[in-house]
């Protein structure tokens, strides 16, 4: 029996390309496609697919939130993330939301089929690079037993978004931040958009003030008490 799949991606060219690719793969039937997370949730409710191939960065409702809603409301449908992003701030929220697979968009057809088959068998469908990243996270960031949890960041900021905010407060450009953190400028822009939305600020000047007021960064010529 073919696996019934819904594809969710906000870029129509990418979405149509994925649908076309899946149509050529054995054992897969594409039953619908969605341009954002809201449509993905609605299609799952209507079509009850086996798997959703889910992009992460989408308007209205992003992939992680759509995944959380699907796994809570329609647990018979599995989610495999298929995204451009493989950084921690994309990977771990998606897995925590309930995604059982995580692939980047350079994955080949065979890899997509294996991931879909894996999640339908109750296993994890993760690309090798994602598996390595998870292993690194477990081996380098697992707190010792009995240790206290770290402090909560304001407004749901992630540690990476905080890093970007601090560098903005230091006056670094997007290019300089990308070089400092060894990430792409596109990823920097994504982090900035996310932290602006969470902090409720409109521009870099307001972001700097936000960082100073909340004690996340140190104004020039002052010291923390």
PEGI-V874319 format. One record per residue. N is the residue number from 1. RES is the residue in one letter. NEAR is the number of other ideal C-beta (glycine too) atoms within 8 Angstrom. D_LAST is the distance of its C-alpha to the last C-alpha in Angstrom with 1 decimal. Layout:
N_RES_NEAR_D_LAST + N_RES_NEAR_D_LAST
This chain:
1_X_2_65.4 + 2_X_6_63.1 + 3_X_12_59.4 + 4_X_11_58.7 + 5_X_15_55.7 + 6_X_17_53.7 + 7_X_14_51.8 + 8_X_18_48.7 + 9_X_13_47.4 + 10_X_9_46.5 + 11_X_7_48.2 + 12_X_6_52.0 + 13_X_6_53.1 + 14_X_10_51.0 + 15_X_14_52.0 + 16_X_9_55.7 + 17_X_8_55.6 + 18_X_12_54.1 + 19_X_11_56.8 + 20_X_8_59.5 + 21_X_10_58.3 + 22_X_14_58.2 + 23_X_8_61.7 + 24_X_6_63.0 + 25_X_10_61.5 + 26_X_4_63.6 + 27_X_8_62.7 + 28_X_12_60.5 + 29_X_7_61.3 + 30_X_11_59.0 + 31_X_8_59.4 + 32_X_10_56.9 + 33_X_11_54.1 + 34_X_14_51.1 + 35_X_10_49.0 + 36_X_12_45.8 + 37_X_16_44.4 + 38_X_10_46.0 + 39_X_10_49.4 + 40_X_16_48.9 + 41_X_13_48.2 + 42_X_9_51.3 + 43_X_12_53.5 + 44_X_14_52.6 + 45_X_9_53.6 + 46_X_7_56.8 + 47_X_10_57.8 + 48_X_9_56.3 + 49_X_13_55.9 + 50_X_10_55.3 + 51_X_15_52.4 + 52_X_17_50.2 + 53_X_13_49.1 + 54_X_17_45.8 + 55_X_13_43.8 + 56_X_12_40.1 + 57_X_10_39.1 + 58_X_15_41.3 + 59_X_5_41.2 + 60_X_6_41.3 + 61_X_12_40.6 + 62_X_9_39.2 + 63_X_15_40.8 + 64_X_10_38.3 + 65_X_10_38.6 + 66_X_17_42.4 + 67_X_16_42.5 + 68_X_10_40.7 + 69_X_11_43.1 + 70_X_15_46.2 + 71_X_12_45.4 + 72_X_7_44.8 + 73_X_8_47.8 + 74_X_9_50.2 + 75_X_6_49.6 + 76_X_5_52.9 + 77_X_13_51.5 + 78_X_10_49.5 + 79_X_16_47.0 + 80_X_18_46.8 + 81_X_15_44.1 + 82_X_13_45.6 + 83_X_16_43.0 + 84_X_5_42.0 + 85_X_11_38.5 + 86_X_10_37.8 + 87_X_9_34.0 + 88_X_8_31.9 + 89_X_11_30.7 + 90_X_11_34.5 + 91_X_14_36.0 + 92_X_9_34.0 + 93_X_9_33.9 + 94_X_16_37.6 + 95_X_9_38.5 + 96_X_6_36.4 + 97_X_12_38.3 + 98_X_11_41.5 + 99_X_12_42.8 + 100_X_11_45.1 + 101_X_15_45.6 + 102_X_14_43.5 + 103_X_16_45.3 + 104_X_12_44.4 + 105_X_8_47.0 + 106_X_3_48.5 + 107_X_10_50.0 + 108_X_5_53.8 + 109_X_9_56.2 + 110_X_6_56.8 + 111_X_10_53.1 + 112_X_16_52.8 + 113_X_12_55.9 + 114_X_9_54.6 + 115_X_15_51.4 + 116_X_17_53.3 + 117_X_11_55.7 + 118_X_12_52.9 + 119_X_16_51.0 + 120_X_10_54.4 + 121_X_6_55.1 + 122_X_4_51.8 + 123_X_7_50.1 + 124_X_7_47.2 + 125_X_14_48.2 + 126_X_11_45.5 + 127_X_11_46.0 + 128_X_6_45.7 + 129_X_8_42.5 + 130_X_13_40.8 + 131_X_9_42.0 + 132_X_8_40.4 + 133_X_11_37.1 + 134_X_10_37.2 + 135_X_8_38.0 + 136_X_8_35.2 + 137_X_11_32.8 + 138_X_8_34.3 + 139_X_7_34.3 + 140_X_6_30.9 + 141_X_6_28.7 + 142_X_7_30.2 + 143_X_7_27.7 + 144_X_5_29.2 + 145_X_4_31.1 + 146_X_3_29.1 + 147_X_6_25.7 + 148_X_3_23.4 + 149_X_4_23.2 + 150_X_5_20.3 + 151_X_3_18.0 + 152_X_4_19.8 + 153_X_9_19.0 + 154_X_8_19.4 + 155_X_7_22.9 + 156_X_6_24.5 + 157_X_12_23.1 + 158_X_9_24.3 + 159_X_7_22.4 + 160_X_11_24.5 + 161_X_13_23.9 + 162_X_12_20.1 + 163_X_9_20.9 + 164_X_14_23.0 + 165_X_16_20.6 + 166_X_11_17.9 + 167_X_12_20.8 + 168_X_14_21.9 + 169_X_12_18.6 + 170_X_7_19.2 + 171_X_4_22.5 + 172_X_8_24.8 + 173_X_5_28.2 + 174_X_9_29.9 + 175_X_7_31.9 + 176_X_9_29.0 + 177_X_13_27.1 + 178_X_13_30.4 + 179_X_7_30.8 + 180_X_8_27.3 + 181_X_11_27.7 + 182_X_5_31.5 + 183_X_7_32.6 + 184_X_6_34.9 + 185_X_8_34.1 + 186_X_6_35.8 + 187_X_11_33.4 + 188_X_14_30.4 + 189_X_9_32.0 + 190_X_10_32.5 + 191_X_12_28.9 + 192_X_12_27.9 + 193_X_8_30.5 + 194_X_11_29.4 + 195_X_14_25.7 + 196_X_11_26.7 + 197_X_7_29.0 + 198_X_10_26.5 + 199_X_12_23.7 + 200_X_5_26.4 + 201_X_9_25.8 + 202_X_4_28.8 + 203_X_7_27.6 + 204_X_6_25.1 + 205_X_6_23.6 + 206_X_9_22.9 + 207_X_16_21.6 + 208_X_11_19.0 + 209_X_9_18.0 + 210_X_12_18.0 + 211_X_13_15.7 + 212_X_12_13.1 + 213_X_6_13.5 + 214_X_7_13.2 + 215_X_6_10.1 + 216_X_11_12.8 + 217_X_11_12.5 + 218_X_7_10.6 + 219_X_6_12.5 + 220_X_4_14.3 + 221_X_3_13.1 + 222_X_6_9.4 + 223_X_4_6.4 + 224_X_5_3.8 + 225_X_2_0.0
